[in-house]
Amino acid sequence: MSKIVSYEEFCLHYELDSSVTDSRTQYNEYCNNLTVFNNAAADNITKKAIKKARNTK
């Protein structure tokens, strides 16, 4: 799973002006998308663990 970077790091990486509202919008979308991705990854890990536990009985 990936860690969300700070707004400052995000703007620096993508060469965005941190004082512009659109940059904040892009950062918020990044955070939302990363959260969805991380949740999907966690669900997948959980499903694999459940399947493994069921198969070891």
C-alpha positions as CSV (number, residue, x, y, z in Angstrom):
1,M,0.0,0.0,0.0
2,S,1.1,3.5,-0.7
3,K,1.5,6.4,1.7
4,I,-0.1,9.7,0.9
5,V,2.5,12.5,0.5
6,S,2.1,16.0,1.8
7,Y,0.6,18.7,-0.3
8,E,3.9,20.4,-0.5
9,E,5.6,17.2,-1.7
10,F,2.8,16.6,-4.2
11,C,3.1,20.1,-5.7
12,L,6.9,19.9,-5.9
13,H,6.8,16.5,-7.6
14,Y,4.3,17.5,-10.2
15,E,5.6,21.0,-10.6
16,L,2.4,22.6,-9.4
17,D,1.9,26.1,-7.9
18,S,0.6,25.4,-4.4
19,S,-1.2,28.7,-4.2
20,V,-3.5,27.8,-7.1
21,T,-6.9,26.2,-6.2
22,D,-6.6,23.7,-9.1
23,S,-3.5,22.3,-7.5
24,R,-5.4,21.7,-4.3
25,T,-8.2,20.1,-6.3
26,Q,-5.7,17.8,-8.0
27,Y,-4.2,16.9,-4.6
28,N,-7.6,16.1,-3.1
29,E,-8.3,13.8,-6.1
30,Y,-4.9,12.1,-5.6
31,C,-5.7,11.5,-2.0
32,N,-9.1,10.1,-2.8
33,N,-7.8,7.8,-5.5
34,L,-4.9,6.6,-3.4
35,T,-7.3,5.8,-0.5
36,V,-9.5,3.8,-2.9
37,F,-6.5,1.9,-4.2
38,N,-5.2,1.2,-0.7
39,N,-8.6,-0.1,0.4
40,A,-8.8,-2.4,-2.6
41,A,-5.3,-3.7,-1.9
42,A,-6.2,-4.3,1.8
43,D,-9.4,-6.1,0.7
44,N,-7.4,-8.3,-1.6
45,I,-4.9,-9.2,1.2
46,T,-7.8,-10.0,3.6
47,K,-9.5,-12.2,1.0
48,K,-6.3,-14.1,0.4
49,A,-5.8,-14.6,4.2
50,I,-9.3,-15.9,4.6
51,K,-8.9,-18.3,1.7
52,K,-5.6,-19.5,3.1
53,A,-7.1,-20.0,6.6
54,R,-10.0,-21.9,5.2
55,N,-7.7,-24.2,3.3
56,T,-5.6,-25.1,6.3
57,K,-8.4,-26.7,8.3
